[in-house]
Amino acid sequence: MGFQKPVLRAVVPALVPAGVSVVAWAAWLGWDQQYDVAPDGSVSGPYAVWQIAGLVVTALVAVCFTVVRGHSAAAVAGTTAGLTVAACADWSDDASGLFMVGVALVMVGSFVASAVVAAVIDTLRPDRPLAH
């Protein structure tokens, strides 16, 4: 019975950034599946820059919220897991299998970005204990 509380204290803080990341993916990117074709025949998309920026800002808020509450590792793990799962679910209908390359890039990118943000916030937090 004593085992459950430490596990819950480690897992629950990660659920906030994970949940926010999945919902943000659906809100910012999940509805847009159409590629844009320019008059010259070039293809871009399906996402516009503003959609990616919205997703990044939303995830950043969740990371900051979680880190400020003292859960840096949970912020990084939750954000990475949420965005990775959302990307995999959204792109898994690609028959070529190349979607896994994109999912891997989302995973690595979200891990690195959230880890850097968490480290910066941890460094700037005035209430953090000083090393001797």
N, C-alpha and C positions, 0 to 999 in steps of 0.2 A: 504494500500500500504506500509506503514511503517513496517508492520508485517513481510513482506517477507525478508528483509535484515537480521534481527537477526536470522531467521530460516535458511537462506542460509549460514550465517556465522557459524552456528552450524553444519549443515549437510554436506556441501561441503568438509571440511577437513577430514571427516570420509570416504568419497568415495575413497580417495587414498589408504589407507590401506585395505579397503574392496575389492576394485578392484584388488589390487596386490595379496591379499590372495586367491581370487577365481582363478585368472590366474596362480598363483604359484601352487595351488592344482592341477589344470589341467596339468600343465607342469611337475611337479614332480611325482604326484601319479595317475592322471586320466587315464593314458594309461596302467597302470599295473593292470590287474585283475586276473592274474594267480597265484595260490598257488604253492609253490615249494615242491616236494615230494623227500625226501632223500632216499638213498638206504635201510635204515632200516625201511622205511614206515612212518616216522614222517613227518608232514606237517608244513610248515611255510609260512609266507607271508600274503598277496601278495606283501607287500612293503619291500624293503631292507633298511638297516640302512642309506645308503647314500642318499636314496630318502627322508627319513624323515628329515635328517640333511639339505638337500638342501631346503626343504620347511621351516624349522625353520629359517635358515639363511636369506632366502628371506623375510619372514614375519618380522624378526627382523630388517632388513634394512628399511622396510616400517614403522614400529613402530618408530624407531629412527628418521627417516626423518620427520615424523609428529610431534613427541614430541619436537624436536629441534625448530620447527617453532611455538611452543607455543600451541599445540593442544593435550594435553595429553589425555583428555577424548575421543576425536575423534579417537586417535590412538588405544586406548583400545576397544572402541565400534566398530570401523570399522574392526579391525583385528578379533575380536571375531565373529562379524556377518558374515564376509566373509568366515572364515574357517568353521563356523557352517553350513552355507548354502551350501558350497561346499561338506562337508562331507555328509550332508543329501541327496543332489542330487546324489552323487556318490554311496552311500550305500543303497538307497531306494528300490532297487530291491530285497532286502533280504526278503523272504517270512515269515521268522520266527518273524519279528518285532523286533528282538534284535538289529537291526542296530541303533535304537533310543538310546540304552545304549551307544554305541560308539559315537554317535553324541553328547549326553549329556557330555561325557567325553572330547570330543574335545572342546566343548563350555566352560566348566569349566577350562580346562587346558589352553586354549588360553587366556581366561580372566585373570586368575591368572598370567600367564607368561608375558603377555603384560602390565598388571598393575604394576608388579614388575619392569620391564624394564623402564616403563614410570616414576615411582617414583624415580628410581636411576638416570635417566637422569635429571629429574627435580631438584633433590638434587645437582647434579654436575654442573648444568648450571651456569656459572659465571654471567650472566645477570639477573638472577631471583631476584625479590625484597626480601630483608631481612625482617623477622618478627621482630617487636619491642616489 
